[in-house]
Amino acid sequence: MSLHYDLHSHSRASDGTLTATELVQRACAVGVDVLALTDHDSVDGLAEARAAAARTPLRLIAGVEVSVTWNAQTVHIVGLNVDPDNAAFRAGLDGLQTFRDWRAEEIGRRLDKAGIADAYAGARRFASGRIVSRTHFAHFLVEQGRAHSVREVFKKFLVNNKPGYVPGEWATLEDALAWIHAAGGEAVVAHPARYSLTATKLRRLLGEFKDCGGAAIEVVSGSHSTDDMLRMAGVARALGLRASRGSDYHGPENPWVELGRIPPLPEDCIPVWQSWDVPAMAVNQ
């Protein structure tokens, strides 16, 4: 019997819509055996998630999704099996959260100039933790009738050359991996097929990532098509990187992305969890 891994998910500690407890409960309900909570630049939901998981057969992996600026583009690096109390790791995340605080206020100011009043306060209502993300602004703008969906909000308001766009100034790739490694974790490039990168630039990114001690890429992702999955499996094999699997679940209002509802890893991939201390049922999926 194989374990069911989902190593990329979000709670209200960042831009998910479920509490950490609700996320764990949903993972159990859909048959996930090993779940990583990987909130954006935050580990604030982990204590609650651990307490919830302790009452279930689910194995919880302490994780994070670190925002990185690489070659003037934002990419995301997932850290798995991190120690959330590591001082260097927490200091790095605190710096990113300080920038997130300023960015949220700046988005509010720019939307105000575009004729959308009180956007920051409106987005704040949708955030349960410290982080006010672009997704929270999107929920507010949908509520205000400015768009029909979160996706439409991003296209109309929150991307480059739109009124609420504020460029990210995130961690360097080197710093992000240094923080994850200081916390005893393994680094994974999140949803690599989603970035607007040529094949050459993607190989360059992944080469630099590997040189910094990166472990794996998400071959299976909730935002990857079957073709993306097969292509990323080939890239992982060619570069000697392991493969991860995660839905990038944010909440039930996005029914096209469900916890655990993702394909298994292609058989010729080496799973990121291969050497983990998992129950004896299996070590692959």
VENVEN-V399041 format. One record per residue. N is the residue number from 1. RES is the residue in one small letter. SS is DSSP state (helix for helix, strand for strand, loop for the rest). PSI is psi in whole degrees, -180 to 180 (none if undefined). OMEGA is omega in whole degrees, -180 to 180 (NA if undefined). Layout:
BEGIN
n=N res=RES ss=SS psi=PSI omega=OMEGA
n=N res=RES ss=SS psi=PSI omega=OMEGA
END
This chain:
BEGIN
n=1 res=m ss=loop psi=132 omega=-179
n=2 res=s ss=loop psi=144 omega=175
n=3 res=l ss=loop psi=149 omega=-179
n=4 res=h ss=loop psi=108 omega=-177
n=5 res=y ss=strand psi=136 omega=167
n=6 res=d ss=strand psi=107 omega=-168
n=7 res=l ss=loop psi=31 omega=177
n=8 res=h ss=loop psi=108 omega=180
n=9 res=s ss=strand psi=163 omega=-174
n=10 res=h ss=loop psi=148 omega=177
n=11 res=s ss=loop psi=-175 omega=178
n=12 res=r ss=loop psi=-10 omega=176
n=13 res=a ss=loop psi=-21 omega=171
n=14 res=s ss=loop psi=-109 omega=-175
n=15 res=d ss=loop psi=19 omega=171
n=16 res=g ss=loop psi=168 omega=-179
n=17 res=t ss=loop psi=-2 omega=175
n=18 res=l ss=loop psi=149 omega=170
n=19 res=t ss=loop psi=165 omega=178
n=20 res=a ss=helix psi=-38 omega=178
n=21 res=t ss=helix psi=-46 omega=179
n=22 res=e ss=helix psi=-36 omega=179
n=23 res=l ss=helix psi=-46 omega=178
n=24 res=v ss=helix psi=-44 omega=179
n=25 res=q ss=helix psi=-41 omega=180
n=26 res=r ss=helix psi=-40 omega=178
n=27 res=a ss=helix psi=-43 omega=177
n=28 res=c ss=helix psi=-41 omega=-177
n=29 res=a ss=helix psi=-31 omega=-178
n=30 res=v ss=loop psi=5 omega=173
n=31 res=g ss=loop psi=17 omega=175
n=32 res=v ss=loop psi=133 omega=178
n=33 res=d ss=loop psi=-37 omega=-178
n=34 res=v ss=strand psi=117 omega=-176
n=35 res=l ss=strand psi=133 omega=171
n=36 res=a ss=strand psi=127 omega=171
n=37 res=l ss=strand psi=118 omega=-171
n=38 res=t ss=loop psi=64 omega=-179
n=39 res=d ss=loop psi=155 omega=-178
n=40 res=h ss=strand psi=114 omega=172
n=41 res=d ss=loop psi=29 omega=-176
n=42 res=s ss=loop psi=141 omega=171
n=43 res=v ss=loop psi=21 omega=-175
n=44 res=d ss=loop psi=-22 omega=-179
n=45 res=g ss=loop psi=-4 omega=-171
n=46 res=l ss=helix psi=-39 omega=-178
n=47 res=a ss=helix psi=-45 omega=178
n=48 res=e ss=helix psi=-42 omega=180
n=49 res=a ss=helix psi=-41 omega=179
n=50 res=r ss=helix psi=-43 omega=180
n=51 res=a ss=helix psi=-40 omega=179
n=52 res=a ss=helix psi=-42 omega=-178
n=53 res=a ss=helix psi=-28 omega=-179
n=54 res=a ss=loop psi=-21 omega=-180
n=55 res=r ss=loop psi=8 omega=-175
n=56 res=t ss=loop psi=171 omega=174
n=57 res=p ss=loop psi=-7 omega=-175
n=58 res=l ss=loop psi=139 omega=171
n=59 res=r ss=strand psi=123 omega=179
n=60 res=l ss=strand psi=132 omega=176
n=61 res=i ss=strand psi=125 omega=178
n=62 res=a ss=strand psi=121 omega=-176
n=63 res=g ss=strand psi=180 omega=179
n=64 res=v ss=strand psi=157 omega=172
n=65 res=e ss=strand psi=109 omega=-173
n=66 res=v ss=strand psi=132 omega=178
n=67 res=s ss=strand psi=131 omega=-175
n=68 res=v ss=strand psi=140 omega=169
n=69 res=t ss=strand psi=119 omega=179
n=70 res=w ss=strand psi=124 omega=178
n=71 res=n ss=loop psi=43 omega=179
n=72 res=a ss=loop psi=20 omega=179
n=73 res=q ss=strand psi=146 omega=177
n=74 res=t ss=strand psi=126 omega=172
n=75 res=v ss=strand psi=163 omega=-176
n=76 res=h ss=strand psi=135 omega=179
n=77 res=i ss=strand psi=120 omega=177
n=78 res=v ss=strand psi=134 omega=172
n=79 res=g ss=strand psi=129 omega=-178
n=80 res=l ss=strand psi=144 omega=-180
n=81 res=n ss=loop psi=45 omega=179
n=82 res=v ss=loop psi=155 omega=171
n=83 res=d ss=loop psi=107 omega=-174
n=84 res=p ss=loop psi=-11 omega=-179
n=85 res=d ss=loop psi=0 omega=179
n=86 res=n ss=loop psi=132 omega=-172
n=87 res=a ss=helix psi=-44 omega=-178
n=88 res=a ss=helix psi=-40 omega=178
n=89 res=f ss=helix psi=-49 omega=-179
n=90 res=r ss=helix psi=-36 omega=178
n=91 res=a ss=helix psi=-40 omega=177
n=92 res=g ss=helix psi=-46 omega=180
n=93 res=l ss=helix psi=-37 omega=179
n=94 res=d ss=helix psi=-39 omega=178
n=95 res=g ss=helix psi=-41 omega=178
n=96 res=l ss=helix psi=-38 omega=180
n=97 res=q ss=helix psi=-34 omega=175
n=98 res=t ss=helix psi=-43 omega=176
n=99 res=f ss=helix psi=-41 omega=179
n=100 res=r ss=helix psi=-39 omega=178
n=101 res=d ss=helix psi=-49 omega=-180
n=102 res=w ss=helix psi=-43 omega=-177
n=103 res=r ss=helix psi=-42 omega=180
n=104 res=a ss=helix psi=-43 omega=178
n=105 res=e ss=helix psi=-38 omega=180
n=106 res=e ss=helix psi=-38 omega=175
n=107 res=i ss=helix psi=-44 omega=178
n=108 res=g ss=helix psi=-43 omega=180
n=109 res=r ss=helix psi=-42 omega=-178
n=110 res=r ss=helix psi=-37 omega=177
n=111 res=l ss=helix psi=-35 omega=177
n=112 res=d ss=helix psi=-43 omega=177
n=113 res=k ss=helix psi=-27 omega=179
n=114 res=a ss=loop psi=7 omega=176
n=115 res=g ss=loop psi=12 omega=179
n=116 res=i ss=loop psi=100 omega=-174
n=117 res=a ss=loop psi=150 omega=172
n=118 res=d ss=loop psi=32 omega=-178
n=119 res=a ss=helix psi=-38 omega=-179
n=120 res=y ss=helix psi=-46 omega=179
n=121 res=a ss=helix psi=-38 omega=178
n=122 res=g ss=helix psi=-43 omega=178
n=123 res=a ss=helix psi=-37 omega=180
n=124 res=r ss=helix psi=-34 omega=180
n=125 res=r ss=helix psi=-27 omega=-178
n=126 res=f ss=loop psi=-5 omega=-178
n=127 res=a ss=loop psi=131 omega=179
n=128 res=s ss=loop psi=-27 omega=179
n=129 res=g ss=loop psi=-161 omega=-179
n=130 res=r ss=loop psi=-38 omega=-172
n=131 res=i ss=loop psi=129 omega=168
n=132 res=v ss=loop psi=110 omega=-173
n=133 res=s ss=loop psi=173 omega=175
n=134 res=r ss=helix psi=-32 omega=178
n=135 res=t ss=helix psi=-37 omega=178
n=136 res=h ss=helix psi=-38 omega=174
n=137 res=f ss=helix psi=-39 omega=-180
n=138 res=a ss=helix psi=-43 omega=178
n=139 res=h ss=helix psi=-40 omega=178
n=140 res=f ss=helix psi=-44 omega=-178
n=141 res=l ss=helix psi=-33 omega=173
n=142 res=v ss=helix psi=-44 omega=178
n=143 res=e ss=helix psi=-37 omega=-179
n=144 res=q ss=loop psi=-1 omega=180
n=145 res=g ss=loop psi=16 omega=180
n=146 res=r ss=loop psi=-15 omega=179
n=147 res=a ss=loop psi=164 omega=-179
n=148 res=h ss=loop psi=-18 omega=-176
n=149 res=s ss=loop psi=164 omega=177
n=150 res=v ss=helix psi=-42 omega=179
n=151 res=r ss=helix psi=-41 omega=-180
n=152 res=e ss=helix psi=-37 omega=178
n=153 res=v ss=helix psi=-47 omega=-179
n=154 res=f ss=helix psi=-44 omega=-178
n=155 res=k ss=helix psi=-35 omega=-174
n=156 res=k ss=helix psi=-26 omega=-170
n=157 res=f ss=helix psi=-28 omega=-162
n=158 res=l ss=helix psi=9 omega=176
n=159 res=v ss=loop psi=174 omega=-175
n=160 res=n ss=loop psi=136 omega=-180
n=161 res=n ss=loop psi=15 omega=174
n=162 res=k ss=loop psi=159 omega=-167
n=163 res=p ss=loop psi=-28 omega=-178
n=164 res=g ss=loop psi=14 omega=-177
n=165 res=y ss=loop psi=130 omega=172
n=166 res=v ss=loop psi=120 omega=-178
n=167 res=p ss=loop psi=146 omega=179
n=168 res=g ss=loop psi=145 omega=173
n=169 res=e ss=loop psi=83 omega=-168
n=170 res=w ss=loop psi=-168 omega=179
n=171 res=a ss=strand psi=155 omega=168
n=172 res=t ss=loop psi=160 omega=178
n=173 res=l ss=helix psi=-43 omega=-179
n=174 res=e ss=helix psi=-45 omega=-179
n=175 res=d ss=helix psi=-44 omega=-178
n=176 res=a ss=helix psi=-46 omega=-180
n=177 res=l ss=helix psi=-34 omega=177
n=178 res=a ss=helix psi=-42 omega=178
n=179 res=w ss=helix psi=-46 omega=-179
n=180 res=i ss=helix psi=-43 omega=180
n=181 res=h ss=helix psi=-37 omega=177
n=182 res=a ss=helix psi=-31 omega=179
n=183 res=a ss=loop psi=10 omega=176
n=184 res=g ss=loop psi=15 omega=-175
n=185 res=g ss=loop psi=176 omega=176
n=186 res=e ss=strand psi=141 omega=-176
n=187 res=a ss=strand psi=138 omega=-177
n=188 res=v ss=strand psi=132 omega=174
n=189 res=v ss=strand psi=122 omega=-179
n=190 res=a ss=loop psi=142 omega=174
n=191 res=h ss=loop psi=64 omega=-173
n=192 res=p ss=helix psi=-26 omega=-179
n=193 res=a ss=helix psi=-12 omega=-176
n=194 res=r ss=helix psi=-19 omega=-177
n=195 res=y ss=loop psi=148 omega=179
n=196 res=s ss=loop psi=72 omega=-178
n=197 res=l ss=loop psi=140 omega=172
n=198 res=t ss=loop psi=165 omega=178
n=199 res=a ss=helix psi=-38 omega=-180
n=200 res=t ss=helix psi=-44 omega=-179
n=201 res=k ss=helix psi=-36 omega=177
n=202 res=l ss=helix psi=-44 omega=178
n=203 res=r ss=helix psi=-38 omega=178
n=204 res=r ss=helix psi=-46 omega=177
n=205 res=l ss=helix psi=-49 omega=-177
n=206 res=l ss=helix psi=-32 omega=175
n=207 res=g ss=helix psi=-45 omega=178
n=208 res=e ss=helix psi=-39 omega=177
n=209 res=f ss=helix psi=-47 omega=179
n=210 res=k ss=helix psi=-40 omega=179
n=211 res=d ss=helix psi=-29 omega=178
n=212 res=c ss=loop psi=3 omega=179
n=213 res=g ss=loop psi=15 omega=178
n=214 res=g ss=loop psi=146 omega=-172
n=215 res=a ss=loop psi=-38 omega=-166
n=216 res=a ss=strand psi=168 omega=169
n=217 res=i ss=strand psi=155 omega=173
n=218 res=e ss=strand psi=104 omega=175
n=219 res=v ss=strand psi=-43 omega=178
n=220 res=v ss=strand psi=123 omega=-179
n=221 res=s ss=strand psi=151 omega=176
n=222 res=g ss=loop psi=-18 omega=179
n=223 res=s ss=loop psi=8 omega=178
n=224 res=h ss=loop psi=136 omega=170
n=225 res=s ss=loop psi=173 omega=176
n=226 res=t ss=helix psi=-41 omega=178
n=227 res=d ss=helix psi=-42 omega=177
n=228 res=d ss=helix psi=-45 omega=-178
n=229 res=m ss=helix psi=-47 omega=-179
n=230 res=l ss=helix psi=-38 omega=179
n=231 res=r ss=helix psi=-44 omega=-180
n=232 res=m ss=helix psi=-31 omega=175
n=233 res=a ss=helix psi=-42 omega=178
n=234 res=g ss=helix psi=-39 omega=179
n=235 res=v ss=helix psi=-44 omega=180
n=236 res=a ss=helix psi=-45 omega=180
n=237 res=r ss=helix psi=-44 omega=-177
n=238 res=a ss=helix psi=-34 omega=-176
n=239 res=l ss=helix psi=-1 omega=180
n=240 res=g ss=loop psi=33 omega=178
n=241 res=l ss=loop psi=149 omega=175
n=242 res=r ss=strand psi=172 omega=-174
n=243 res=a ss=strand psi=139 omega=176
n=244 res=s ss=strand psi=171 omega=-172
n=245 res=r ss=strand psi=120 omega=-180
n=246 res=g ss=strand psi=144 omega=-176
n=247 res=s ss=loop psi=-26 omega=-170
n=248 res=d ss=loop psi=43 omega=-177
n=249 res=y ss=strand psi=134 omega=178
n=250 res=h ss=loop psi=-19 omega=180
n=251 res=g ss=loop psi=166 omega=-174
n=252 res=p ss=loop psi=-11 omega=179
n=253 res=e ss=loop psi=-8 omega=175
n=254 res=n ss=loop psi=77 omega=-171
n=255 res=p ss=loop psi=-16 omega=179
n=256 res=w ss=loop psi=-10 omega=175
n=257 res=v ss=loop psi=109 omega=-179
n=258 res=e ss=loop psi=147 omega=175
n=259 res=l ss=loop psi=129 omega=175
n=260 res=g ss=loop psi=-9 omega=-177
n=261 res=r ss=loop psi=66 omega=-178
n=262 res=i ss=loop psi=154 omega=-178
n=263 res=p ss=loop psi=160 omega=171
n=264 res=p ss=loop psi=161 omega=174
n=265 res=l ss=loop psi=143 omega=171
n=266 res=p ss=loop psi=145 omega=-171
n=267 res=e ss=loop psi=-28 omega=-177
n=268 res=d ss=loop psi=12 omega=174
n=269 res=c ss=loop psi=150 omega=174
n=270 res=i ss=loop psi=116 omega=-177
n=271 res=p ss=strand psi=145 omega=177
n=272 res=v ss=loop psi=-27 omega=-176
n=273 res=w ss=loop psi=8 omega=-172
n=274 res=q ss=loop psi=-39 omega=-177
n=275 res=s ss=loop psi=8 omega=-179
n=276 res=w ss=loop psi=157 omega=176
n=277 res=d ss=loop psi=82 omega=-179
n=278 res=v ss=loop psi=161 omega=176
n=279 res=p ss=loop psi=157 omega=-170
n=280 res=a ss=loop psi=-3 omega=-177
n=281 res=m ss=loop psi=-41 omega=-178
n=282 res=a ss=loop psi=166 omega=175
n=283 res=v ss=loop psi=14 omega=176
n=284 res=n ss=loop psi=168 omega=-179
n=285 res=q ss=loop psi=none omega=NA
END
